[in-house]
Amino acid sequence: MKIAVLALAACLAIASGLHAQTSTSRPTSRIIGWPIYTSDGFKIGEITNIGTYKGQRLMVGEVGLTLGLGIRHVLIPRNLAIIENDRIILTITKDRVSQVLGVD
């Protein structure tokens, strides 16, 4: 439980320092609201924001917890996701989501 609370606090602290990208060459804000899928095809949430943190491009995702008991906001590094036609596909499987993104 302590780890979950610490992970949530870290996500909130990082998200509060998140700065929106301002790029006119590629309008990435169009992905807000898109569903997030794992590489093995499971829908785990949706994109709620985009930005950068310490020079790294990130997406903020709202991800459902185990058994549908609430949600958690997670930071998804751009190198961990593939932008497809109408969805975001993570390069990790459902089994690895809790390890990599800190979702129970």
C-alpha positions as CSV (number, residue, x, y, z in Angstrom):
1,M,0.0,0.0,0.0
2,K,2.9,2.4,0.8
3,I,4.3,1.8,-2.6
4,A,1.0,2.7,-4.3
5,V,0.7,5.9,-2.3
6,L,4.3,6.9,-3.0
7,A,3.8,6.2,-6.7
8,L,0.6,8.3,-6.8
9,A,2.4,11.1,-5.0
10,A,5.3,10.9,-7.5
11,C,2.9,11.0,-10.5
12,L,1.1,14.0,-9.1
13,A,4.4,15.8,-8.3
14,I,5.7,15.1,-11.8
15,A,2.4,16.0,-13.5
16,S,2.3,19.3,-11.7
17,G,5.6,20.2,-13.3
18,L,4.4,19.1,-16.7
19,H,4.7,21.7,-19.4
20,A,2.5,21.5,-22.6
21,Q,4.4,21.0,-25.8
22,T,4.2,23.9,-28.3
23,S,5.0,22.4,-31.6
24,T,3.4,23.6,-34.8
25,S,5.0,20.9,-36.9
26,R,2.9,18.1,-35.5
27,P,-0.3,18.7,-33.6
28,T,-0.1,16.0,-30.9
29,S,-3.0,17.4,-28.9
30,R,-5.3,15.4,-31.3
31,I,-4.4,12.3,-29.3
32,I,-6.1,13.5,-26.1
33,G,-9.0,11.2,-25.5
34,W,-7.6,8.3,-27.5
35,P,-7.6,4.8,-25.9
36,I,-4.5,3.2,-24.6
37,Y,-3.8,-0.5,-25.5
38,T,-1.1,-2.8,-24.4
39,S,1.0,-4.7,-27.0
40,D,-1.1,-7.8,-26.4
41,G,-4.4,-6.0,-27.1
42,F,-5.9,-5.0,-23.8
43,K,-7.5,-1.6,-23.4
44,I,-6.2,-0.1,-20.1
45,G,-7.3,3.6,-20.3
46,E,-7.1,6.8,-22.3
47,I,-4.8,9.8,-22.9
48,T,-5.7,12.9,-20.9
49,N,-2.8,15.2,-21.6
50,I,0.5,15.6,-23.3
51,G,3.7,17.4,-22.6
52,T,7.4,17.3,-21.6
53,Y,9.2,16.8,-18.4
54,K,12.9,17.3,-18.1
55,G,13.2,17.4,-21.8
56,Q,11.4,14.0,-22.3
57,R,8.2,13.8,-24.3
58,L,5.4,12.3,-22.3
59,M,1.7,11.4,-22.4
60,V,-0.5,11.4,-19.3
61,G,-2.9,8.5,-19.2
62,E,-5.9,7.8,-17.1
63,V,-5.6,4.0,-16.4
64,G,-8.0,1.8,-14.7
65,L,-6.9,-0.2,-11.6
66,T,-7.4,-3.9,-11.1
67,L,-11.0,-5.1,-10.8
68,G,-12.2,-1.6,-12.0
69,L,-11.7,-0.1,-8.5
70,G,-10.7,3.4,-9.5
71,I,-8.2,5.1,-11.8
72,R,-4.7,6.3,-11.7
73,H,-2.9,9.0,-13.7
74,V,0.4,7.7,-15.1
75,L,3.1,9.3,-17.1
76,I,3.9,7.4,-20.4
77,P,7.2,8.2,-22.0
78,R,6.9,8.7,-25.7
79,N,9.4,5.9,-26.4
80,L,7.1,3.4,-24.7
81,A,4.2,4.1,-27.0
82,I,3.2,3.9,-30.7
83,I,0.7,6.3,-32.1
84,E,-1.6,4.4,-34.4
85,N,-4.6,5.6,-36.5
86,D,-7.0,6.1,-33.6
87,R,-5.2,4.6,-30.5
88,I,-2.0,4.5,-28.5
89,I,-0.4,1.1,-28.3
90,L,2.2,0.6,-25.5
91,T,5.3,-1.5,-26.3
92,I,4.7,-3.5,-23.1
93,T,2.2,-6.3,-22.3
94,K,-0.6,-6.1,-19.8
95,D,1.5,-8.1,-17.3
96,R,4.2,-5.5,-17.4
97,V,2.0,-2.4,-17.0
98,S,2.1,-2.5,-13.2
99,Q,5.9,-2.8,-13.1
100,V,6.6,-0.1,-15.7
101,L,3.9,2.4,-15.1
102,G,3.2,1.7,-11.4
103,V,-0.4,0.6,-11.9
104,D,-1.9,-2.0,-9.6
